[in-house]
Amino acid sequence: MATSPRPLTAKGVATLIAERIAAMPIRHPVRVAIDGPPWSGLELSEHVVDALASWSRPATVVRAADYLRPASLRLERGRDDPDAFYDEWIDVAALRREVVDPAGPDGSGLVLPSLWDAARDRASRADYLAVPARGVVIVDGWFLLRGDLSFDATVHIALSPAARARRVPPADAARELPAYDRYDAEARPVERADIVVRADDPRHPAVVDRSSSADA
């Protein structure tokens, strides 16, 4: 099993992820977490969708940003509260109910791609999508590896605290930097994820692959 970081391009990372997904002997849609700050500088989801197409594996991307709670709830303690950002911004129960469980064993296969339009602060009114058994559901977002959600494959985009401080939007730093520090300490995503993508320099990512088929 690979334990040392291996340099790859972003497309190379996506190809590796797609290969691991395609090799999984699962009879329901493969549920994949791509976990990391939305401002990491490394956009993987669409590259993974493209890479999976070469395996004839249709993929649906669901973004945590489309599963935020209403502003009245997530901002109840103010815009800059890091614990509220960590615990309350994402509607984890809805993400489980509408996406993760339906794509899992004995699930309906009907996935809701978005729940809430945060810009308009109202329900998105999206239609359900039927995901085939050979399909892949990619959940793209942050704080996904806390153990609240069941995934078949997990990818974590890892940034050091110094890199996060450089890259976070200044207006969000007071809220987000302490929350990501807490995530590292409590959830330990670097230890939990099947594939870790170190992205302090997103132009030159490096991968640690712990997926079960890494030696195949």
TORKE-262965 format. One record per residue (C-alpha): residue number from 1; residue in one letter; x negated, y negated, z. Coordinates in steps of 0.5 Angstrom, whole numbers, m for minus. Each point is the difference from the previous one (the first is absolute). Example, Ala and Ser with C-alpha at 12.3 -4.5 7.8 and 13.67 -1.06 7.14 Angstrom:
! TORKE-262965
<seq: 1&type: A&X: m25&Y: 9&Z: 16> .
<seq: 2&type: S&X: m2&Y: m7&Z: m2> .
END
This chain:
! TORKE-262965
<seq: 1&type: M&X: 0&Y: 0&Z: 0> .
<seq: 2&type: A&X: m3&Y: m7&Z: m2> .
<seq: 3&type: T&X: m2&Y: m4&Z: 6> .
<seq: 4&type: S&X: m4&Y: m5&Z: m3> .
<seq: 5&type: P&X: 3&Y: m6&Z: m4> .
<seq: 6&type: R&X: m1&Y: 0&Z: m7> .
<seq: 7&type: P&X: 0&Y: m6&Z: m5> .
<seq: 8&type: L&X: 6&Y: 0&Z: m5> .
<seq: 9&type: T&X: 3&Y: m5&Z: m4> .
<seq: 10&type: A&X: 8&Y: m2&Z: 2> .
<seq: 11&type: K&X: 2&Y: 5&Z: m6> .
<seq: 12&type: G&X: m5&Y: 5&Z: 2> .
<seq: 13&type: V&X: 3&Y: 0&Z: 7> .
<seq: 14&type: A&X: 7&Y: 0&Z: m3> .
<seq: 15&type: T&X: m2&Y: 6&Z: m4> .
<seq: 16&type: L&X: m3&Y: 4&Z: 6> .
<seq: 17&type: I&X: 7&Y: m1&Z: 4> .
<seq: 18&type: A&X: 4&Y: 2&Z: m6> .
<seq: 19&type: E&X: m4&Y: 6&Z: m1> .
<seq: 20&type: R&X: 1&Y: 2&Z: 8> .
<seq: 21&type: I&X: 7&Y: m1&Z: m1> .
<seq: 22&type: A&X: 1&Y: 4&Z: m6> .
<seq: 23&type: A&X: m3&Y: 6&Z: 3> .
<seq: 24&type: M&X: 4&Y: 0&Z: 6> .
<seq: 25&type: P&X: 5&Y: 6&Z: 0> .
<seq: 26&type: I&X: 6&Y: m4&Z: 2> .
<seq: 27&type: R&X: 7&Y: 2&Z: m3> .
<seq: 28&type: H&X: 3&Y: m7&Z: 2> .
<seq: 29&type: P&X: m2&Y: m7&Z: m2> .
<seq: 30&type: V&X: m7&Y: m1&Z: 3> .
<seq: 31&type: R&X: 0&Y: m6&Z: 5> .
<seq: 32&type: V&X: m6&Y: m4&Z: 0> .
<seq: 33&type: A&X: m2&Y: m6&Z: 4> .
<seq: 34&type: I&X: m5&Y: m5&Z: m2> .
<seq: 35&type: D&X: m1&Y: m4&Z: 6> .
<seq: 36&type: G&X: m3&Y: m7&Z: 1> .
<seq: 37&type: P&X: 0&Y: m7&Z: 0> .
<seq: 38&type: P&X: 4&Y: m3&Z: m6> .
<seq: 39&type: W&X: m6&Y: m5&Z: m1> .
<seq: 40&type: S&X: m5&Y: 5&Z: 0> .
<seq: 41&type: G&X: m2&Y: m2&Z: m7> .
<seq: 42&type: L&X: 1&Y: 8&Z: m2> .
<seq: 43&type: E&X: 6&Y: 1&Z: m4> .
<seq: 44&type: L&X: 1&Y: 8&Z: 0> .
<seq: 45&type: S&X: 7&Y: 2&Z: m1> .
<seq: 46&type: E&X: 1&Y: m2&Z: m8> .
<seq: 47&type: H&X: m7&Y: 3&Z: m1> .
<seq: 48&type: V&X: 2&Y: 6&Z: 3> .
<seq: 49&type: V&X: 7&Y: 0&Z: m4> .
<seq: 50&type: D&X: m4&Y: 0&Z: m6> .
<seq: 51&type: A&X: m5&Y: 5&Z: 2> .
<seq: 52&type: L&X: 6&Y: 5&Z: 2> .
<seq: 53&type: A&X: 3&Y: m1&Z: m7> .
<seq: 54&type: S&X: m6&Y: 4&Z: m3> .
<seq: 55&type: W&X: 3&Y: 6&Z: 5> .
<seq: 56&type: S&X: 7&Y: m1&Z: m3> .
<seq: 57&type: R&X: 2&Y: m2&Z: 7> .
<seq: 58&type: P&X: 5&Y: m6&Z: 1> .
<seq: 59&type: A&X: m1&Y: m5&Z: 5> .
<seq: 60&type: T&X: 4&Y: m5&Z: 4> .
<seq: 61&type: V&X: m3&Y: m5&Z: 4> .
<seq: 62&type: V&X: 3&Y: m3&Z: 6> .
<seq: 63&type: R&X: m3&Y: m6&Z: 4> .
<seq: 64&type: A&X: 1&Y: m1&Z: 7> .
<seq: 65&type: A&X: 1&Y: m7&Z: m1> .
<seq: 66&type: D&X: 6&Y: 2&Z: m3> .
<seq: 67&type: Y&X: 2&Y: 3&Z: 6> .
<seq: 68&type: L&X: m1&Y: m6&Z: 5> .
<seq: 69&type: R&X: 5&Y: m2&Z: 5> .
<seq: 70&type: P&X: 5&Y: m6&Z: 0> .
<seq: 71&type: A&X: m4&Y: m6&Z: 1> .
<seq: 72&type: S&X: 4&Y: m1&Z: 7> .
<seq: 73&type: L&X: m2&Y: 6&Z: 2> .
<seq: 74&type: R&X: m8&Y: 0&Z: m2> .
<seq: 75&type: L&X: m1&Y: m7&Z: 2> .
<seq: 76&type: E&X: 4&Y: 0&Z: 6> .
<seq: 77&type: R&X: m6&Y: m1&Z: 4> .
<seq: 78&type: G&X: m3&Y: m5&Z: m4> .
<seq: 79&type: R&X: m4&Y: 1&Z: m7> .
<seq: 80&type: D&X: m7&Y: 1&Z: 3> .
<seq: 81&type: D&X: 2&Y: 5&Z: 5> .
<seq: 82&type: P&X: m5&Y: 6&Z: m1> .
<seq: 83&type: D&X: 4&Y: 5&Z: 4> .
<seq: 84&type: A&X: 6&Y: m1&Z: m4> .
<seq: 85&type: F&X: m4&Y: 0&Z: m6> .
<seq: 86&type: Y&X: m2&Y: 7&Z: 2> .
<seq: 87&type: D&X: 6&Y: 3&Z: 3> .
<seq: 88&type: E&X: 6&Y: m4&Z: m3> .
<seq: 89&type: W&X: m1&Y: m2&Z: m7> .
<seq: 90&type: I&X: 1&Y: 6&Z: m4> .
<seq: 91&type: D&X: 6&Y: 4&Z: 0> .
<seq: 92&type: V&X: m3&Y: 7&Z: 1> .
<seq: 93&type: A&X: 6&Y: 3&Z: 2> .
<seq: 94&type: A&X: 3&Y: m2&Z: m7> .
<seq: 95&type: L&X: m6&Y: 2&Z: m3> .
<seq: 96&type: R&X: 0&Y: 7&Z: 3> .
<seq: 97&type: R&X: 8&Y: 0&Z: m2> .
<seq: 98&type: E&X: 0&Y: m2&Z: m7> .
<seq: 99&type: V&X: m7&Y: 2&Z: m3> .
<seq: 100&type: V&X: m4&Y: 5&Z: 4> .
<seq: 101&type: D&X: 5&Y: 5&Z: 3> .
<seq: 102&type: P&X: 4&Y: 0&Z: m7> .
<seq: 103&type: A&X: m6&Y: 2&Z: m4> .
<seq: 104&type: G&X: m2&Y: 5&Z: 5> .
<seq: 105&type: P&X: 2&Y: 7&Z: 1> .
<seq: 106&type: D&X: 7&Y: 1&Z: 0> .
<seq: 107&type: G&X: 1&Y: m7&Z: m2> .
<seq: 108&type: S&X: 5&Y: m3&Z: m5> .
<seq: 109&type: G&X: m5&Y: m2&Z: m5> .
<seq: 110&type: L&X: 3&Y: m7&Z: 0> .
<seq: 111&type: V&X: m4&Y: m6&Z: 2> .
<seq: 112&type: L&X: 1&Y: m7&Z: 1> .
<seq: 113&type: P&X: m5&Y: m4&Z: m3> .
<seq: 114&type: S&X: 1&Y: m6&Z: 4> .
<seq: 115&type: L&X: 5&Y: m2&Z: 6> .
<seq: 116&type: W&X: m2&Y: m8&Z: 1> .
<seq: 117&type: D&X: m1&Y: m6&Z: m4> .
<seq: 118&type: A&X: m5&Y: m4&Z: 5> .
<seq: 119&type: A&X: 0&Y: m6&Z: m4> .
<seq: 120&type: R&X: 7&Y: m1&Z: 0> .
<seq: 121&type: D&X: 1&Y: 4&Z: 6> .
<seq: 122&type: R&X: 6&Y: 4&Z: m2> .
<seq: 123&type: A&X: 1&Y: 7&Z: m2> .
<seq: 124&type: S&X: m3&Y: 2&Z: m7> .
<seq: 125&type: R&X: 6&Y: 4&Z: m2> .
<seq: 126&type: A&X: m5&Y: 5&Z: m4> .
<seq: 127&type: D&X: 3&Y: 6&Z: m3> .
<seq: 128&type: Y&X: m3&Y: 7&Z: 3> .
<seq: 129&type: L&X: m5&Y: 4&Z: m5> .
<seq: 130&type: A&X: 0&Y: 7&Z: m1> .
<seq: 131&type: V&X: m7&Y: 3&Z: 1> .
<seq: 132&type: P&X: m1&Y: 7&Z: m3> .
<seq: 133&type: A&X: m3&Y: 5&Z: 4> .
<seq: 134&type: R&X: m7&Y: m1&Z: m4> .
<seq: 135&type: G&X: 1&Y: m7&Z: 1> .
<seq: 136&type: V&X: m5&Y: m4&Z: 5> .
<seq: 137&type: V&X: 3&Y: m6&Z: 5> .
<seq: 138&type: I&X: m6&Y: m5&Z: 1> .
<seq: 139&type: V&X: 2&Y: m4&Z: 6> .
<seq: 140&type: D&X: m5&Y: m6&Z: 0> .
<seq: 141&type: G&X: m1&Y: m4&Z: 6> .
<seq: 142&type: W&X: m3&Y: m2&Z: 7> .
<seq: 143&type: F&X: 0&Y: 4&Z: 7> .
<seq: 144&type: L&X: 3&Y: 6&Z: m4> .
<seq: 145&type: L&X: m4&Y: 5&Z: 4> .
<seq: 146&type: R&X: 2&Y: m1&Z: 7> .
<seq: 147&type: G&X: 4&Y: 7&Z: 0> .
<seq: 148&type: D&X: 7&Y: m3&Z: m1> .
<seq: 149&type: L&X: 0&Y: 3&Z: m7> .
<seq: 150&type: S&X: m1&Y: 7&Z: m3> .
<seq: 151&type: F&X: m5&Y: 0&Z: m6> .
<seq: 152&type: D&X: m3&Y: 5&Z: m4> .
<seq: 153&type: A&X: m6&Y: m4&Z: m2> .
<seq: 154&type: T&X: m3&Y: m6&Z: 3> .
<seq: 155&type: V&X: m5&Y: m5&Z: m3> .
<seq: 156&type: H&X: m2&Y: m6&Z: 5> .
<seq: 157&type: I&X: m4&Y: m6&Z: m3> .
<seq: 158&type: A&X: m5&Y: m2&Z: 5> .
<seq: 159&type: L&X: m2&Y: m7&Z: 1> .
<seq: 160&type: S&X: m5&Y: m2&Z: 6> .
<seq: 161&type: P&X: 2&Y: m5&Z: 5> .
<seq: 162&type: A&X: m5&Y: m5&Z: m4> .
<seq: 163&type: A&X: 3&Y: 2&Z: m6> .
<seq: 164&type: R&X: 7&Y: m1&Z: 2> .
<seq: 165&type: A&X: m2&Y: m7&Z: 3> .
<seq: 166&type: R&X: m2&Y: m2&Z: m7> .
<seq: 167&type: R&X: 6&Y: 2&Z: m4> .
<seq: 168&type: V&X: 6&Y: m1&Z: 4> .
<seq: 169&type: P&X: 4&Y: m6&Z: m2> .
<seq: 170&type: P&X: m2&Y: m5&Z: 5> .
<seq: 171&type: A&X: 7&Y: m2&Z: 2> .
<seq: 172&type: D&X: 1&Y: 7&Z: 2> .
<seq: 173&type: A&X: m6&Y: 2&Z: 4> .
<seq: 174&type: A&X: 2&Y: m2&Z: 7> .
<seq: 175&type: R&X: 6&Y: 5&Z: m1> .
<seq: 176&type: E&X: m3&Y: 6&Z: m4> .
<seq: 177&type: L&X: m8&Y: 0&Z: 2> .
<seq: 178&type: P&X: 2&Y: 2&Z: 7> .
<seq: 179&type: A&X: 5&Y: 5&Z: m3> .
<seq: 180&type: Y&X: m5&Y: 4&Z: m4> .
<seq: 181&type: D&X: m5&Y: 0&Z: 6> .
<seq: 182&type: R&X: 6&Y: 3&Z: 4> .
<seq: 183&type: Y&X: 1&Y: 5&Z: m6> .
<seq: 184&type: D&X: m7&Y: 2&Z: m1> .
<seq: 185&type: A&X: 0&Y: 2&Z: 8> .
<seq: 186&type: E&X: 6&Y: 3&Z: 1> .
<seq: 187&type: A&X: 2&Y: 4&Z: m7> .
<seq: 188&type: R&X: m7&Y: 1&Z: m2> .
<seq: 189&type: P&X: 2&Y: 0&Z: m7> .
<seq: 190&type: V&X: m8&Y: 1&Z: m3> .
<seq: 191&type: E&X: 0&Y: 7&Z: 4> .
<seq: 192&type: R&X: 8&Y: 2&Z: m2> .
<seq: 193&type: A&X: 0&Y: m1&Z: m7> .
<seq: 194&type: D&X: m2&Y: 5&Z: m5> .
<seq: 195&type: I&X: m3&Y: m5&Z: m5> .
<seq: 196&type: V&X: m4&Y: m6&Z: 3> .
<seq: 197&type: V&X: m2&Y: m6&Z: m5> .
<seq: 198&type: R&X: m5&Y: m5&Z: 3> .
<seq: 199&type: A&X: 2&Y: m6&Z: m3> .
<seq: 200&type: D&X: m4&Y: m6&Z: 3> .
<seq: 201&type: D&X: m2&Y: m1&Z: m7> .
<seq: 202&type: P&X: 6&Y: 2&Z: m4> .
<seq: 203&type: R&X: m4&Y: m1&Z: m7> .
<seq: 204&type: H&X: m4&Y: 6&Z: 3> .
<seq: 205&type: P&X: 4&Y: 5&Z: 4> .
<seq: 206&type: A&X: m3&Y: 6&Z: 3> .
<seq: 207&type: V&X: 4&Y: 6&Z: 2> .
<seq: 208&type: V&X: 0&Y: 5&Z: 6> .
<seq: 209&type: D&X: 4&Y: 6&Z: m2> .
<seq: 210&type: R&X: 3&Y: 5&Z: 5> .
<seq: 211&type: S&X: 6&Y: 3&Z: m4> .
<seq: 212&type: S&X: 1&Y: 7&Z: 1> .
<seq: 213&type: S&X: m2&Y: 1&Z: m8> .
<seq: 214&type: A&X: m7&Y: m4&Z: 1> .
<seq: 215&type: D&X: m4&Y: 6&Z: m1> .
<seq: 216&type: A&X: 4&Y: 4&Z: m6> .
END
